[in-house]
Amino acid sequence: MHQLERAARRLDELCEAQDFVTGWSLIGLGQGAGTASRHGSRLFPAASTRKVAVMMTVLRAVHRGELDLEDRVTIDGRYRDRVFTGLLQHLDAGLSLSLRDTVTLMIILSDNLSTAHVLDRVGLDAVNEWCETAGLTATRHRHALIPPLAPDHPVEATNATTPDDQARLLELIARGAAGQAAAAERLGCPPELCAFALDVLRRQQFRDALPALLPYGTPVAHKSGAGWRDVSDAGVFFAGGEPRYVLAVYTDEVPAILPGGLPGVAGARGHIASLSRACWEELHP
């Protein structure tokens, strides 16, 4: 049995044991090329994984000369009562950052004030248009900042994506960073900006899902997210300095408390970590 097929079988077995929905998409790179998925085309809340597409929309604008990564961004007080993730909400208003640093904070600390100010520069329409151009046809960005929603809201009421869309996006970034012209062209970014994006994703500070059960220091370029009923994480996994595979995992309908008494969000993060460990055991050289 092919390595990727073994990994897919193990992932499905782990998912079937859970009391919530899991969708995943796996793409092998290099010698382990191939794809597999479970609920890969199902819509899930995008949560903060949406910020990868926001970053790539910014980088396309930089490539076009519409923005510059050295542009200054003033973090004011407009959005402070609407965020709950990140560092900047705890600092005095008026801080001036480069667009480069603002994008970096949006990814590595999932800073929502950074996200709001970055979206001020490009707009949701541009993000959605970029997603269509890049082939993320099921992904929709509806809100700059997520409004209050009941836990049983329809997924169509919020920013949404699919495991296949997010895995494909990360594959394109990895291939674009490696100098593959077709991938870079699809993203609207030259290889050097794809490499910048991949480097920012590798500096992710939240490592309690995909990287949590991997050997210390295992490089993963990833972005996680979480909502009231969902946890997600999607990343590019490296070995020997080269990207080896992409894994995107989304959960939904996660109960507040699992049958064993564990908080649902904590259980979902542990589940994603277990899926990642299974992939690493099967696909790591």
Residue frames relative to the residue before (quaternion, step in Angstrom):
aa qw qx qy qz dx dy dz
M 1.0000 0.0000 0.0000 0.0000 0.00 0.00 0.00
H 0.5219 -0.6462 0.4678 0.3020 3.57 -0.98 0.90
Q 0.6360 -0.5535 0.3794 0.3811 3.58 -1.13 0.72
L 0.6879 0.4916 -0.2949 0.4450 3.56 0.84 -0.97
E 0.6276 0.5252 -0.3352 0.4668 3.59 1.05 -0.69
R 0.6375 0.5119 -0.3317 0.4707 3.59 1.00 -0.77
A 0.6401 0.5209 -0.3228 0.4634 3.56 0.98 -0.86
A 0.6564 0.5202 -0.3134 0.4475 3.59 0.90 -0.93
R 0.6458 0.5184 -0.3249 0.4568 3.59 0.95 -0.82
R 0.6638 0.4954 -0.3074 0.4685 3.58 0.93 -0.84
L 0.6337 0.5299 -0.3348 0.4533 3.59 0.98 -0.80
D 0.6594 0.5089 -0.3116 0.4572 3.58 0.90 -0.88
E 0.6390 0.5238 -0.3329 0.4545 3.59 0.95 -0.81
L 0.6600 0.4973 -0.3096 0.4703 3.59 0.97 -0.81
C 0.6597 0.5179 -0.3079 0.4491 3.59 0.99 -0.81
E 0.6597 0.5350 -0.3116 0.4260 3.57 0.95 -0.84
A 0.6514 0.5237 -0.3150 0.4496 3.58 1.20 -0.39
Q 0.6197 0.5857 -0.3300 0.4051 3.60 1.27 -0.14
D 0.4441 -0.6882 0.5178 0.2471 3.55 -1.30 0.49
F 0.6982 0.3612 -0.2754 0.5534 3.58 1.16 0.54
V 0.6013 -0.5813 0.4197 0.3527 3.55 -1.30 0.26
T 0.0383 -0.7746 0.6309 0.0226 3.54 -1.04 0.85
G 0.0536 -0.7572 0.6495 0.0430 3.51 -1.06 0.86
W 0.0249 0.8030 -0.5951 0.0199 3.56 -0.97 0.78
S 0.1144 -0.7624 0.6330 0.0705 3.52 -1.29 0.50
L 0.1023 -0.8095 0.5778 -0.0180 3.54 -0.77 1.13
I 0.0290 -0.7876 0.6151 -0.0228 3.57 -0.83 1.03
G 0.2585 -0.7586 0.5802 0.1453 3.56 -0.73 1.06
L 0.2013 -0.7752 0.5904 0.1001 3.55 -1.02 0.83
G 0.7873 0.2956 -0.2111 0.4982 3.58 -1.15 0.45
Q 0.8402 -0.1266 0.1124 0.5151 3.56 -0.96 -0.91
G 0.7064 0.4440 -0.2650 0.4834 3.59 1.13 -0.52
A 0.1846 0.8303 -0.5101 0.1277 3.58 1.14 0.58
G 0.4389 0.6492 -0.5371 0.3120 3.52 -1.14 0.76
T 0.2343 -0.7679 0.5779 0.1468 3.56 -1.28 0.20
A 0.0463 0.7556 -0.6533 0.0094 3.53 -1.29 0.46
S 0.0204 0.8143 -0.5796 0.0240 3.56 -1.14 0.51
R 0.1558 -0.7131 0.6699 0.1360 3.49 -1.44 0.22
H 0.8096 -0.0509 -0.0254 0.5842 3.60 -0.58 1.11
G 0.1828 0.8465 -0.4861 0.1169 3.57 1.09 0.68
S 0.7452 0.3725 -0.2153 0.5095 3.58 1.11 -0.62
R 0.4638 0.6732 -0.4497 0.3598 3.60 1.27 0.13
L 0.4497 -0.6747 0.5153 0.2774 3.57 -1.05 0.76
F 0.0268 -0.7631 0.6456 -0.0083 3.53 -1.09 0.91
P 0.5847 -0.5173 0.4530 0.4306 3.60 -1.19 0.31
A 0.4068 -0.7370 0.4865 0.2338 3.57 -0.80 1.01
A 0.1200 -0.8057 0.5608 0.1481 3.58 1.13 -0.70
S 0.8161 -0.2841 0.1716 0.4732 3.60 -0.99 -0.70
T 0.4586 0.6488 -0.4818 0.3696 3.60 1.18 0.07
R 0.5136 0.6521 -0.4066 0.3816 3.61 1.24 -0.38
K 0.5987 0.6281 -0.3511 0.3519 3.57 1.14 -0.64
V 0.5322 0.5961 -0.4197 0.4304 3.59 1.23 -0.28
A 0.6653 0.4828 -0.3031 0.4821 3.60 0.92 -0.84
V 0.6109 0.5352 -0.3526 0.4648 3.59 1.04 -0.71
M 0.6466 0.5177 -0.3173 0.4617 3.59 0.93 -0.88
M 0.6909 0.4802 -0.2956 0.4526 3.58 0.86 -0.91
T 0.6025 0.5383 -0.3579 0.4681 3.60 1.12 -0.58
V 0.6247 0.5215 -0.3244 0.4822 3.58 1.04 -0.77
L 0.6910 0.4863 -0.2939 0.4468 3.58 0.84 -0.95
R 0.5977 0.5270 -0.3682 0.4790 3.59 1.10 -0.56
A 0.6486 0.5086 -0.3169 0.4692 3.59 0.98 -0.82
V 0.6100 0.5319 -0.3428 0.4769 3.59 1.09 -0.67
H 0.6545 0.5159 -0.3041 0.4616 3.57 0.92 -0.92
R 0.6951 0.4693 -0.2686 0.4737 3.59 1.03 -0.76
G 0.5101 -0.6562 0.4155 0.3696 3.58 1.24 -0.20
E 0.4808 0.6808 -0.4258 0.3522 3.59 1.27 0.21
L 0.7646 0.1264 -0.0763 0.6274 3.57 1.23 -0.52
D 0.2099 -0.7365 0.6254 0.1497 3.54 -1.36 0.28
L 0.5061 -0.6683 0.4482 0.3105 3.58 -0.89 0.85
E 0.6592 0.4794 -0.3147 0.4864 3.60 1.25 -0.26
D 0.3686 0.7106 -0.5052 0.3225 3.62 1.24 0.11
R 0.3931 -0.7178 0.5236 0.2369 3.57 -1.08 0.72
V 0.1354 -0.7659 0.6269 0.0450 3.55 -1.07 0.88
T 0.1928 -0.7801 0.5862 0.1034 3.58 -0.69 1.08
I 0.2818 -0.7665 0.5602 0.1390 3.56 -0.67 1.15
D 0.0627 -0.8351 0.5465 -0.0051 3.57 -0.14 1.30
G 0.6717 -0.5546 0.3459 0.3488 3.56 -1.29 -0.14
R 0.3742 0.7881 -0.4506 0.1892 3.60 1.25 0.03
Y 0.8093 0.3281 -0.1343 0.4684 3.59 0.89 -0.89
R 0.4104 0.7778 -0.4342 0.1951 3.58 1.24 -0.10
D 0.6829 0.4702 -0.3007 0.4713 3.61 1.09 -0.51
R 0.7001 0.4638 -0.2623 0.4754 3.61 1.27 0.05
V 0.6660 0.4830 -0.3081 0.4777 3.61 1.21 0.19
F 0.0833 -0.7952 0.5964 0.0711 3.55 -1.23 0.43
T 0.6968 0.4060 -0.2734 0.5243 3.58 1.23 0.18
G 0.7217 0.4657 -0.3288 0.3927 3.55 -1.02 0.79
L 0.6095 -0.5906 0.4303 0.3074 3.48 -1.43 0.18
L 0.6835 0.5644 -0.3126 0.3415 3.56 0.80 -1.05
Q 0.5721 0.5971 -0.3882 0.4068 3.61 1.12 -0.49
H 0.6903 0.4754 -0.2663 0.4760 3.59 1.21 -0.47
L 0.6455 0.5008 -0.3098 0.4864 3.60 1.30 -0.04
D 0.6440 -0.5288 0.3811 0.4004 3.56 -1.24 0.41
A 0.5209 -0.6175 0.4919 0.3245 3.55 -1.12 0.71
G 0.6884 0.4838 -0.3592 0.4037 3.54 -1.23 0.54
L 0.4303 0.6968 -0.4687 0.3312 3.58 1.25 0.01
S 0.2066 -0.7788 0.5835 0.1013 3.58 -0.94 0.94
L 0.0184 -0.7939 0.6061 -0.0439 3.54 -0.78 1.14
S 0.5163 -0.5718 0.5101 0.3825 3.55 -1.26 0.26
L 0.6093 -0.5264 0.4288 0.4096 3.57 -1.21 0.39
R 0.5842 0.5794 -0.3617 0.4384 3.60 1.08 -0.70
D 0.7136 0.4448 -0.2593 0.4751 3.58 0.82 -1.00
T 0.6217 0.5452 -0.3423 0.4461 3.58 1.07 -0.69
V 0.6494 0.4942 -0.3037 0.4917 3.57 1.00 -0.85
T 0.6366 0.5374 -0.3287 0.4448 3.58 0.96 -0.84
L 0.6708 0.4810 -0.2996 0.4785 3.61 0.91 -0.88
M 0.5975 0.5717 -0.3552 0.4359 3.58 1.07 -0.72
I 0.7290 0.4135 -0.2291 0.4950 3.59 1.03 -0.78
I 0.7946 0.3835 -0.2242 0.4139 3.59 0.44 -1.14
L 0.7562 0.2497 -0.1827 0.5765 3.62 1.21 -0.42
S 0.3811 -0.7439 0.4628 0.2952 3.59 1.31 0.11
D 0.1904 0.8336 -0.4982 0.1438 3.57 1.11 0.73
N 0.3289 -0.7938 0.4836 0.1665 3.56 -0.53 1.19
L 0.5804 0.5317 -0.3914 0.4767 3.61 1.13 -0.42
S 0.6150 0.5281 -0.3393 0.4773 3.58 1.01 -0.77
T 0.6518 0.5294 -0.3157 0.4419 3.57 0.90 -0.95
A 0.6626 0.5128 -0.3103 0.4492 3.59 0.87 -0.94
H 0.6969 0.4628 -0.2778 0.4721 3.58 0.92 -0.88
V 0.6111 0.5227 -0.3528 0.4784 3.59 1.06 -0.60
L 0.6720 0.4879 -0.2988 0.4703 3.59 0.94 -0.86
D 0.5400 0.5882 -0.4052 0.4453 3.59 1.19 -0.39
R 0.6851 0.5001 -0.2806 0.4493 3.58 1.07 -0.74
V 0.8097 0.2785 -0.1389 0.4975 3.62 0.95 -0.74
G 0.3452 -0.7676 0.4768 0.2534 3.61 1.05 -0.69
L 0.5867 -0.6079 0.4135 0.3394 3.55 -1.14 0.68
D 0.6085 0.5620 -0.3703 0.4205 3.59 0.99 -0.69
A 0.6569 0.5025 -0.3116 0.4679 3.58 0.97 -0.81
V 0.6289 0.5263 -0.3385 0.4614 3.60 1.02 -0.73
N 0.6768 0.4802 -0.2968 0.4726 3.59 0.89 -0.89
E 0.6365 0.5091 -0.3340 0.4734 3.59 1.00 -0.72
W 0.6364 0.5174 -0.3311 0.4665 3.58 0.99 -0.80
C 0.6337 0.5323 -0.3376 0.4485 3.61 0.94 -0.83
E 0.6415 0.5138 -0.3255 0.4674 3.60 0.94 -0.83
T 0.6692 0.5082 -0.2978 0.4531 3.58 0.89 -0.95
A 0.7086 0.4606 -0.2554 0.4695 3.58 1.00 -0.86
G 0.5706 -0.6238 0.3721 0.3831 3.60 1.26 -0.14
L 0.4974 0.6183 -0.4480 0.4118 3.61 1.24 0.30
T 0.0120 -0.8937 0.4484 -0.0027 3.51 0.76 1.13
A 0.6865 0.4630 -0.2938 0.4776 3.62 1.17 -0.39
T 0.5819 0.6152 -0.3569 0.3944 3.59 1.26 -0.29
R 0.0007 -0.7955 0.6056 -0.0226 3.57 -0.97 0.92
H 0.1893 -0.7533 0.6239 0.0860 3.53 -0.94 1.03
R 0.0844 -0.8466 0.5255 -0.0059 3.59 -0.31 1.28
H 0.8032 0.1945 -0.0642 0.5594 3.59 1.09 -0.66
A 0.4405 -0.6553 0.5415 0.2886 3.55 -1.07 0.74
L 0.7562 0.0568 -0.0279 0.6513 3.54 1.07 -0.85
I 0.5101 -0.6858 0.4247 0.2985 3.56 -0.82 1.00
P 0.3434 -0.7362 0.5376 0.2258 3.64 -0.76 0.94
P 0.6299 -0.5035 0.3968 0.4385 3.61 -1.20 0.24
L 0.0299 0.7945 -0.6029 0.0664 3.56 -0.81 1.05
A 0.5002 -0.6227 0.5010 0.3330 3.58 -1.11 0.64
P 0.6224 -0.5752 0.3701 0.3805 3.61 -1.07 0.63
D 0.7212 0.4257 -0.2593 0.4811 3.60 1.09 -0.55
H 0.2844 0.7776 -0.5174 0.2161 3.61 1.17 0.45
P 0.5189 -0.6032 0.4832 0.3654 3.61 -1.12 0.52
V 0.5746 -0.6128 0.4059 0.3600 3.56 -0.99 0.76
E 0.6127 0.5719 -0.3455 0.4222 3.59 1.14 -0.57
A 0.5959 0.5796 -0.3618 0.4219 3.60 1.25 -0.18
T 0.7561 0.3230 -0.1826 0.5391 3.58 1.21 -0.25
N 0.6757 -0.4072 0.3701 0.4907 3.56 -1.28 -0.18
A 0.0206 -0.8344 0.5479 -0.0560 3.57 -0.72 1.04
T 0.0089 0.7730 -0.6342 0.0115 3.52 -1.25 0.57
T 0.3710 -0.6904 0.5576 0.2735 3.56 -1.31 -0.16
P 0.6221 -0.5260 0.4048 0.4152 3.60 -1.16 0.39
D 0.6464 0.5238 -0.3311 0.4453 3.60 0.96 -0.80
D 0.6451 0.5205 -0.3307 0.4512 3.60 0.92 -0.84
Q 0.7119 0.4615 -0.2807 0.4489 3.57 0.80 -0.98
A 0.6315 0.5152 -0.3400 0.4693 3.60 1.02 -0.70
R 0.6409 0.5229 -0.3184 0.4630 3.57 1.00 -0.83
L 0.6272 0.5398 -0.3323 0.4525 3.58 0.99 -0.82
L 0.6988 0.4614 -0.2811 0.4688 3.58 0.83 -0.96
E 0.5969 0.5449 -0.3612 0.4652 3.58 1.08 -0.63
L 0.6617 0.5061 -0.3090 0.4588 3.59 0.90 -0.90
I 0.6381 0.5175 -0.3333 0.4625 3.60 0.97 -0.81
A 0.6663 0.4994 -0.3052 0.4622 3.59 0.90 -0.92
R 0.6857 0.4672 -0.2904 0.4767 3.58 0.90 -0.87
G 0.6336 0.5228 -0.3322 0.4636 3.59 1.02 -0.72
A 0.6508 0.5136 -0.3112 0.4646 3.58 1.00 -0.82
A 0.6650 0.4884 -0.2901 0.4849 3.58 1.20 -0.60
G 0.6008 -0.6120 0.3405 0.3855 3.58 1.27 0.10
Q 0.4328 0.6820 -0.4878 0.3311 3.59 1.19 0.29
A 0.4186 -0.7751 0.4167 0.2244 3.53 -0.32 1.32
A 0.6458 0.5385 -0.3384 0.4224 3.60 0.91 -0.85
A 0.6621 0.4940 -0.3095 0.4711 3.60 0.98 -0.83
A 0.6556 0.5074 -0.3156 0.4617 3.59 0.90 -0.88
E 0.6511 0.5114 -0.3154 0.4638 3.57 0.97 -0.82
R 0.6348 0.5321 -0.3315 0.4517 3.60 0.97 -0.80
L 0.7027 0.4521 -0.2551 0.4865 3.57 1.06 -0.77
G 0.3975 -0.7219 0.4730 0.3116 3.58 1.21 -0.40
C 0.6419 0.4898 -0.3040 0.5057 3.57 1.26 0.43
P 0.4429 -0.6699 0.5128 0.3036 3.62 -0.97 0.70
P 0.7138 -0.4698 0.2951 0.4275 3.61 -1.20 0.35
E 0.6530 0.5283 -0.3437 0.4200 3.60 0.93 -0.75
L 0.6721 0.4565 -0.3098 0.4939 3.62 1.06 -0.60
C 0.5817 0.5334 -0.3733 0.4876 3.60 1.14 -0.50
A 0.6497 0.5103 -0.3126 0.4687 3.58 1.00 -0.83
F 0.6046 0.5409 -0.3487 0.4693 3.58 1.07 -0.70
A 0.6617 0.5086 -0.3058 0.4583 3.59 0.89 -0.94
L 0.6676 0.4999 -0.3050 0.4598 3.58 0.91 -0.91
D 0.6399 0.5246 -0.3207 0.4609 3.58 1.03 -0.77
V 0.6376 0.5124 -0.3305 0.4709 3.59 0.97 -0.81
L 0.6611 0.5062 -0.3067 0.4612 3.59 0.92 -0.86
R 0.6394 0.5253 -0.3246 0.4581 3.60 1.09 -0.64
R 0.6749 0.4892 -0.2891 0.4707 3.59 1.20 -0.44
Q 0.2534 0.7998 -0.4981 0.2192 3.57 1.31 0.32
Q 0.3084 -0.7794 0.5243 0.1500 3.57 -0.91 0.97
F 0.6554 0.4692 -0.3201 0.4978 3.61 1.18 -0.41
R 0.0524 0.8343 -0.5382 0.1073 3.57 -0.32 1.27
D 0.4307 0.7310 -0.4300 0.3086 3.57 1.15 0.66
A 0.6747 0.4226 -0.3138 0.5174 3.60 1.21 0.30
L 0.8273 0.2176 -0.1503 0.4955 3.65 -0.28 -1.13
P 0.7725 0.3642 -0.2393 0.4618 3.68 0.73 -0.83
A 0.4590 0.7664 -0.4108 0.1823 3.59 1.22 -0.46
L 0.7835 0.3071 -0.1578 0.5166 3.63 0.97 -0.79
L 0.5036 0.6344 -0.4356 0.3927 3.59 1.22 0.31
P 0.6497 -0.5007 0.3740 0.4329 3.60 -1.17 0.38
Y 0.6062 -0.5890 0.3891 0.3664 3.56 -1.00 0.84
G 0.8103 0.2671 -0.2118 0.4766 3.53 -0.94 0.94
T 0.4068 0.6969 -0.4967 0.3196 3.62 1.23 0.02
P 0.3379 -0.7711 0.4943 0.2167 3.63 -0.56 1.05
V 0.0595 0.7604 -0.6410 0.0855 3.53 -0.88 1.08
A 0.1975 -0.7500 0.6218 0.1092 3.58 -0.82 1.02
H 0.2271 0.8212 -0.4729 0.2245 3.58 -0.09 1.24
K 0.1601 -0.7413 0.6393 0.1273 3.52 -1.41 0.20
S 0.1901 -0.7913 0.5764 0.0735 3.54 -0.82 1.07
G 0.0698 -0.7833 0.6150 0.0578 3.53 -1.34 0.16
A 0.0145 -0.7909 0.6117 0.0128 3.56 -1.25 0.37
G 0.0904 -0.7635 0.6367 0.0582 3.52 -1.22 0.67
W 0.7632 -0.3477 0.2540 0.4818 3.57 -1.23 -0.35
R 0.8141 0.1891 -0.0727 0.5443 3.61 1.08 -0.64
D 0.7409 0.3806 -0.1813 0.5228 3.60 1.25 0.09
V 0.0623 -0.7466 0.6612 0.0389 3.52 -1.27 0.65
S 0.0122 0.8061 -0.5901 0.0428 3.56 -1.00 0.79
D 0.0658 0.7604 -0.6458 0.0188 3.53 -1.30 0.40
A 0.0028 0.7956 -0.6039 0.0480 3.56 -0.97 0.88
G 0.1464 0.8322 -0.5183 0.1317 3.57 -0.78 0.95
V 0.4252 -0.6293 0.5895 0.2750 3.46 -1.49 0.20
F 0.2091 -0.7941 0.5657 0.0753 3.57 -0.78 1.09
F 0.2126 -0.8056 0.5494 0.0633 3.55 -0.89 1.04
A 0.0374 0.7433 -0.6678 -0.0135 3.52 -1.33 0.48
G 0.8306 0.1008 -0.1039 0.5377 3.56 -0.87 0.94
G 0.6763 -0.5141 0.2832 0.4451 3.55 1.14 0.63
E 0.6860 0.4542 -0.2752 0.4974 3.59 1.28 -0.04
P 0.4941 -0.6342 0.4907 0.3360 3.61 -1.08 0.64
R 0.1958 -0.8233 0.5285 0.0673 3.59 -0.77 1.06
Y 0.7951 -0.1304 0.0869 0.5859 3.59 1.01 -0.68
V 0.3087 -0.7059 0.6077 0.1928 3.52 -1.38 0.34
L 0.0065 -0.7785 0.6276 -0.0037 3.57 -1.02 0.85
A 0.0369 -0.7719 0.6347 -0.0012 3.56 -0.84 1.05
V 0.0276 -0.8058 0.5907 -0.0319 3.59 -0.74 1.08
Y 0.0260 -0.7812 0.6233 -0.0231 3.55 -0.92 1.00
T 0.1014 -0.7669 0.6298 0.0699 3.56 -1.05 0.80
D 0.0099 -0.7790 0.6270 0.0017 3.55 -1.22 0.51
E 0.7826 0.2824 -0.2549 0.4927 3.54 -1.32 0.39
V 0.2677 0.7608 -0.5338 0.2541 3.55 1.06 0.82
P 0.3708 -0.7383 0.5095 0.2403 3.64 -0.64 1.02
A 0.6291 -0.5430 0.3937 0.3931 3.56 -1.19 0.51
I 0.7792 0.0863 -0.0267 0.6203 3.56 1.06 -0.85
L 0.3629 -0.7294 0.5407 0.2096 3.56 -0.87 0.97
P 0.7059 -0.4806 0.2970 0.4273 3.62 -1.16 0.43
G 0.7081 0.4536 -0.2787 0.4639 3.61 0.98 -0.64
G 0.6265 -0.5668 0.3282 0.4225 3.58 1.28 0.02
L 0.5271 0.6316 -0.4144 0.3893 3.60 1.25 -0.18
P 0.5336 -0.5979 0.4746 0.3641 3.61 -1.00 0.69
G 0.5668 -0.6555 0.3829 0.3201 3.56 -0.87 0.97
V 0.6622 0.5088 -0.3209 0.4468 3.58 0.88 -0.90
A 0.6451 0.5060 -0.3237 0.4723 3.60 0.99 -0.78
G 0.6511 0.5120 -0.3151 0.4633 3.57 1.00 -0.81
A 0.6481 0.5144 -0.3202 0.4613 3.59 1.01 -0.77
R 0.6294 0.5135 -0.3400 0.4738 3.59 1.01 -0.72
G 0.6564 0.5017 -0.3125 0.4687 3.58 0.95 -0.83
H 0.6181 0.5415 -0.3323 0.4629 3.57 1.08 -0.74
I 0.6557 0.4968 -0.3116 0.4755 3.60 0.90 -0.89
A 0.6328 0.5233 -0.3332 0.4633 3.58 1.00 -0.78
S 0.6516 0.5118 -0.3173 0.4612 3.61 1.00 -0.77
L 0.6239 0.5231 -0.3333 0.4754 3.58 1.02 -0.75
S 0.6560 0.5151 -0.3051 0.4596 3.56 0.95 -0.90
R 0.6429 0.5224 -0.3192 0.4604 3.57 0.99 -0.84
A 0.6364 0.5286 -0.3276 0.4563 3.58 0.97 -0.83
C 0.6502 0.5032 -0.3149 0.4741 3.59 0.96 -0.86
W 0.6596 0.5161 -0.3182 0.4442 3.56 0.88 -0.91
E 0.6559 0.5102 -0.3192 0.4556 3.60 0.95 -0.81
E 0.7209 0.4424 -0.2532 0.4696 3.60 1.00 -0.74
L 0.8056 0.3434 -0.1345 0.4636 3.57 0.96 -0.88
H 0.5675 0.5898 -0.3987 0.4137 3.59 1.19 -0.34
P 0.4560 -0.7094 0.4592 0.2791 3.62 -0.78 0.97
